[in-house]
Amino acid sequence: MSSMSRRRALKLIGGAVGVLAGCGRDASNIIGSISPATASAAMTPACIVRPEQTEGPYFVDERLHRADIRGDPADHSIKPGVPLRLEFQVSRIGGGACAPLTGAIVDVWHCDAFGVYSDVRDAGFDTRGKKFLRGYQTTNAQGVARFLTIYPGWYAERAVHIHFKIRSTVQGVPAHEFTSQLYFDEAVTDQVLKQPPYAGKNGRRTTNDSDFIFRSGGKRLLVSPARDARGYTAEFNVALRMG
């Protein structure tokens, strides 16, 4: 990527945010009628339609198939930060039914504790060749993809967030791609950022409500991570309309 500033890049993409997934339904909409095949599944998904948001300037299609995305494959170093176990429950809406979406590729990428992304050149850093905090998983028979990462840090003009992209090919249905972002409960973020290494970053972070991308549907993309002995865990349900 060219050496454009984050400010300029974010302004360029700002007008593209807030596209609602599938007919503009609200995230509170849940499919009421479940087909017999779905009802017999090991896990009945919550078919919640979410807003799509911009990919942003830092997506790199690394094709790194791994669940633990904390490390850099080049030198096996691990990015420091509070552990976060993230689970996606991906569903498919079609034919009036809701079912787990099996075999979908779920890509995740985000910045480290100091607001730095891997494998890009920016006005503030050049991490080309590094691949930390990037990776994908394929959803299992229950539509689940799990990742081990760290709680993301922050950088100017953006709230704390994680990018994700879901790509799926289902027989008889055109290939589907859905891209959006996850945001975090502010109270949890406040607690995390008091800890090292996050506490060593100077400046004032952008809150959810002050983030211009969050304001386009971000409340429907919030997660509230739960504390456990190893860090935090968070679950996110998302349903795709695929005909």
N, C-alpha and C positions, 0 to 999 in steps of 0.2 A: 504494500500500500504506500501511497505517496506520503510525504512528510507534512500532512496538514494538521493543524491544531485540532484538539478535541472539540474546542468551542465551535470552530467552523464546520467540522464534520457533523456535529450534533444539530447545528442549525439547518444544515442541508437536508437532514433526514427528518427533521421535526414535523414537516408537513405530511409525512407519510404514516403517522401513527394513528392508532385508534380504529383500525378496520375490524369490525366485529366478525367473528367466525360464524359462518352459516346463518344467513337470514337475519342477522342482528338480534338474536335471542339473548335475553339477559342470563347471567350466570346462575340465577336461582332456578332456571327452567330445568326440570328433570323429567326424562321420559317416563310416563306413568305405566305404559303397557310394555311388559317384557315378554319376549317370545319364549316358548318352552325350552328352546336350545340355550337361551341365555340364562333362564332360571336354573338350569341344571349345571351351570358352570360352577367351578370351585369357588369363584369369587364373583359376586354380582357387582358390577361397576356402578358408581354414581355418575350418570351421564350428564355432566355439567359442561355447558358450552362456555368457552372463555373468549375474551377479546384477543385478536392477533395484534402484535406490536412489531415495530421495526427491528430488523436484523442488526442494525448498527454497523459501525465501521470496522469491527474487529473480528468478524467471523472468518475463520480459515477452515476449509474442509479437509482436516487432517486425516480423517478416517482412522482414528485411534480407537480400536475396539478394546475398551477396558472399563472396569467399574470403579477402580481407585484412580482418580484423575489428579491426585495431589503432586505426583512426581514428574520429573523431566526425564524422558527416556534416554537422553544423551548422556547424562552424568548420574542418573538415579538419585538426584537430590530431591528432598521433599519440602514443599512449600510450608513454612510455619503458619500456624493459625488454629483456631478452635475447630475441632472436627465437626463436620456436618454430614449426616447420613440422609440422603435425599431419595425419595421414592415417588415415581410417577405412575399413576394408574391411568392408562390410556384406553379409551373406549371408542367404538364406532357407532354412529347413528345412521341407520338406513333401513328402508322398508318398514318404518314404524316401530323398529325394535332397537334395543341397546345391547351391545355385546362387547366383550373385551377385544381389543385390536391386537392381534398376535403378529409378531414378525416385523413390527415397525421399528425404524431406526430413530432413537432419541439422542440427539446431540446436545451436549451441555458445554458452555464456556463462560468464564467470568474472570474478573481481576483478582489479584492476590491481596494480601492484607494492606498493602500500600497503594492500591489502585493501579497496578501494572498488569497488562495483558501480555501473554506470550506470543511469539512469532509474528510480531508487527513492529513497524517503525512509526513512532509518534514524535511530536515536538519534545516530549519529556523523556523518552526512552527509546531504545532500539533493542528488541529482544528476538530478532529474527533468528530462527534455528532452534529456539526454545519451544517447548510444547507443554508446559505445566498448565494445569487447570483447564484441560480440554479432553474430550473423549466422548464416545458414544456407547450405548448399550442397545440391544434388541429386545423388544418386549416379549415376555414369555407367554404361555398359554392363557394366563390370567390378565394379560395386558400390562404387566408390571415391568418397569425398568428401574434399577437401583444404582445409586452412585455413592461413593465415599469421596468427600471433598473437604474444603474448609469454608467457614463462614466468610463470605467475600468482604473486602474492605470497601473504601469509597474513593472517589475522585471528584474534582470540581464539576458542578452543574448536574451531577447525577446522584440519585438516591442509591442506596445499597441494593444491588440486583444481581440476578443470574439470567443469562440468555439460554434459551432452549429452542430446538428445531426438531420437529417430528416429520419423518418422511416414510410414506407407506405405499406399497403396491398391492392391491387386492384384486384377485381374478375377477374380470368383468367390470371393474371400476377403474377410471383413469387414475394415474399416479397422483398422489396427494401430498402437499407440503404445507405445514403449519409452523409459523415462527412467532415466538412471543418472549416475554420476560417474567421472572418471578420477583416479587418484592417481599419485604420482611416486616413483621410487627415492630414498630418503633421502640417499644419497651425492651424487647429482646435485643435489638441492635444496640441500644444504649448500654446494656450490660456487657455485651461482647466487646464493644469498642473501648471499654475501660481496661481490658486485659491486654497483656503483651501478645503479639507485637503491635497490635492495632493502636495501643495507647501512645506509641512513639510517633505517630503521624500528626503534624501540626496543621492548623487551619480549621475552618468551620465546614462541616459536611452539609450536604443538601438533604433535607428530609423528604419523605414521600410526597407530602402535599406541596412542596416547593419544586418538585421535579416536573418539567413540562411534558415528559413522556408519560409519567405516572398518571397525570391528570386525564389522560385519554384511556380510561378503563383500568387503571392500575389497582383500584380497590377490589376488582374481581380476580386479581392475580396475586393476592396477598397470601402468604403462609405464616403460620404462627409456630415456629419450631418449639419442640418440647425438650426440656433439659433432661439429660441422662448422665450416667457416670462417666461416659466417654466424650461428651460434648452435647450436640443437639441432633434431633431427628425431625424431619419434616416430610409430610405427604401432600401430594398435589394430584387432584383428579382433573382430567381434561377429556372432553369428548369431541370428536371430529365428525362433521357431516360429510359423508362419502357417497351419497346417493342411495 
